[in-house]
Amino acid sequence: MSESRQRPPFKGPRWIITLVALVTLVVITALIYPPRNSVTCYMFSGPGCQLYQQFLFVPSRELTDTEAAAQVVTNEIMNLPESKTANPKIAFMFLTPGALPFEPLWEMFLRGHENKFSIYVHASKKSPAHTSNYFVGRDIHSHKVDLSVAWGQISMVDAERRLLAHALIDPDNQHFVLLSDSCVPLFDFNYIYNHLIYANLSFIDCFEDPGPHGNGRYSQHMLPEVEKKDFRKGSQWFSMKRRHAIVVMADSLYYTKFKLYCRPKMEGRNCYADEHYFPTLFNMIDPNGIANWSVTHVDWSEGKWHPRLYNARDITPYLLRKIKVPLALSLCSVNIALFSDLSLLFLSDVQSIQLAYHVTSDLKKVTTVRPCLWKGDQRPCYLFARKFNPETLDRLMYLFPNYTSLV
């Protein structure tokens, strides 16, 4: 008769038990002590999550008189109570040289939501002949200001500030989105409206690039107000909350620095203010108030001075799905060191986290990734996309009801 075998006592891997206990402790602590910064606010949204409460810019050095005055104004704006309105709207601000070929598509997107949006058009070369009633009468006119815009010049920032100024006149406008003539929406109106209006942050692209197309564009003439360690780069296609839009309009100190010392062919370098002014400004005054990625997708994979242009033959359900959901991440491919907060990996199913990428322009080509989380929920990084050839209009309108409903 065979000798009976007894199962040895279970010895579970202690590291798993320790990890689970640690994550549980982090979650409980976040619920007991409401979060105050942008990352934790996205992870644990609650009534105590007020990013702007008791905002105070603390300088690391003695300020000049001009800086001190500017910081007083900024602190006052940031500490104002959140503006409340019964009818919050999104201001869609179109920056275009002339015609808006996708007006029919935008009309399809906007129809039925007339009390939830405003339209503003800045045409730099000639006033467009509008095909949609939503755009008629929405052009910005000025008899005293030159509306011309040159690529890479401060005039691009001037146009963006002019759009913000006109949009801020309407107190119901609570979120401000900069769009080009080649931009299209990726989701239906309700999805985009809820994503932006109820977001805690402004979606301003911002990252540190030590390479020639980043910090290599910095000028020592920006000292002492703008130090090289604070110089940042990002896409010009921003989406910002009302409070931040007011800060932009109030700023003259940092704007003047970029106007004078960030321009093409200056001191043997090409600095483009539209790629550096907003990222640097908000990195300095409210780094926890921005998401550090843009909600407008642009494909730079061709490695040229301008992004990829999508033509009619490119427009397929597969392409649109790829733009909206660019990557499904498997756990085995995650380099944990790339994440600023380890706990982000345990809050949700890692396999469907969407990532925003930044690549430095130096020889190292360092790639950093950021999970696109909206108050702790997994969300696609992009709400809009460019750059689309006008010939794609018919194809996009045909696919619109289906591609905008896919998440």
Buried (B, 14 or more C-beta within 10 A) or exposed (E): EEEEEEEEEEEEEEEEEEEEEEBEEBBEEBEEEBBBEBBBBBBBBEEEBBBBEEBEBEEEEEBEEEBEEBBEBBBEBBEEEEBEEEEBBBBBBBBBBEBBBBBBBBBBBBEEBEEBBBBBBBBBEEEBEBBBEBBEEBBBEEEEEEBEBEEBBBBBBBBBBBBBBBBBEEEBBBBBBBBBBBBBBBBBBEBBBEBBBEBBBBBBBBBBBBBBBBBBBBBEEBEEBBBEEBBBBBBBBBBBBBBBBBBBEBBEBBBEBBBEBBBBEBEEBBBBBBBBBBBBBBBBBBBBBBBBBBBBBBBEEEEEEEBBBBEBEBBEEEBBEEBBBBBEBEEEEBEEEEBEBEBBBBBBEBEEBBBBBBBBBBEEEBEBBBBBBBBBEBBBBBBBBBBBBEEBBEBBBEBBEEBBEEE
